[in-house]
């Protein structure tokens, strides 16, 4: 009996730790339609990047306006709005995406009872970091960008802060 109880507790704990899912696109009921992992390769259509002699800023604009890459996540809460009022929950919730020395508040946040999804435009974050590094006007080559290390930081009312790491490598298809 004690063994069964312990296994049930461990299973519940495992469910809670798996409630965070990297996801870059969602449908209306907030199901994940584009699941991601901690290490992803994203293929971009080079034919859509029509700039001659592009700069890093041009590439950031391409990611934002054309490729529309939106790193995000889906989080299942232990109970609806973690047991507090909807408005209190929404006003206390915040998620950030960080790359290098640039950290931005995720601009897309959607809530449904016990599900939260957040996303941010990768192009906006990269452009900010390119400005910080002073390379925004420099000639751009995708191969020079290397692996992009992202940090997700989520503050959910009634929970400890969540911090997750993810790497993304962008390649031309």
Residue pairs with C-beta under 8 A, 6 or more apart in sequence:
16 78
19 75
19 76
19 77
19 78
20 73
20 74
20 75
20 154
20 162
20 164
21 32
21 35
21 73
21 74
21 75
22 35
22 36
22 37
22 38
22 40
22 71
22 72
22 73
22 164
22 166
23 32
23 33
23 34
23 35
23 36
23 72
23 73
23 74
23 117
24 34
24 36
24 69
24 70
24 71
24 72
24 119
25 32
25 33
25 34
25 70
25 72
26 32
26 33
26 72
26 74
26 110
26 117
26 119
27 33
29 112
30 74
30 110
30 112
30 115
30 117
31 74
32 74
36 71
36 166
37 166
38 164
38 165
38 166
38 167
39 166
39 167
40 166
40 167
40 168
40 169
41 168
41 169
41 170
41 171
42 69
42 168
42 169
42 170
42 171
43 171
43 172
43 173
44 63
44 67
44 69
44 142
44 170
44 171
44 172
44 173
45 67
45 172
45 173
46 172
46 173
48 62
48 66
48 67
49 59
49 62
49 66
51 58
51 62
53 139
54 62
54 139
54 140
55 136
55 137
55 138
55 139
55 140
56 126
56 127
56 130
56 135
56 136
56 137
56 138
56 140
57 127
57 130
57 136
57 137
58 140
59 123
59 126
59 140
59 142
59 145
60 123
60 124
60 126
60 127
60 130
60 136
61 123
61 127
62 123
63 69
63 121
63 122
63 123
63 126
64 121
64 122
64 123
64 124
64 127
65 123
67 123
68 121
69 121
69 122
69 123
69 170
70 108
70 119
70 120
70 121
70 122
71 97
71 119
71 120
71 122
71 150
71 152
71 166
71 168
72 106
72 108
72 117
72 118
72 119
72 120
73 95
73 117
73 118
73 119
73 152
73 154
73 164
74 115
74 116
74 117
75 115
75 116
75 117
75 118
75 154
75 156
75 162
76 114
76 115
77 114
77 115
77 116
77 156
77 159
78 114
79 114
80 113
80 114
81 88
81 89
81 111
81 113
81 114
82 89
82 156
82 157
82 158
82 159
83 158
84 92
84 157
84 158
86 111
88 157
89 111
89 157
90 111
92 155
92 156
92 157
93 109
93 111
93 116
93 155
93 156
93 157
94 105
94 154
94 155
95 105
95 106
95 109
95 118
95 152
95 153
95 154
95 155
96 103
96 104
96 105
96 106
96 152
96 153
96 154
97 103
97 104
97 106
97 120
97 125
97 150
97 151
97 152
98 104
98 150
98 151
98 152
98 153
99 125
99 126
99 129
99 148
99 149
99 150
99 151
100 129
100 132
100 133
101 129
101 132
102 125
102 128
102 129
102 132
103 151
103 153
104 120
104 124
104 125
104 128
106 118
106 119
106 120
107 119
107 120
107 121
107 124
108 117
108 118
108 119
108 120
109 116
109 117
109 118
110 116
110 117
110 118
116 156
118 154
122 148
122 168
126 148
127 136
130 136
142 170
142 171
142 172
145 170
146 169
147 167
147 168
147 169
148 167
148 168
148 169
148 170
149 165
149 166
149 167
150 165
150 166
150 167
150 168
151 163
151 164
151 165
151 166
152 162
152 163
152 164
152 165
152 166
153 161
153 162
153 163
154 161
154 162
154 163
154 164
155 161
155 162
156 162
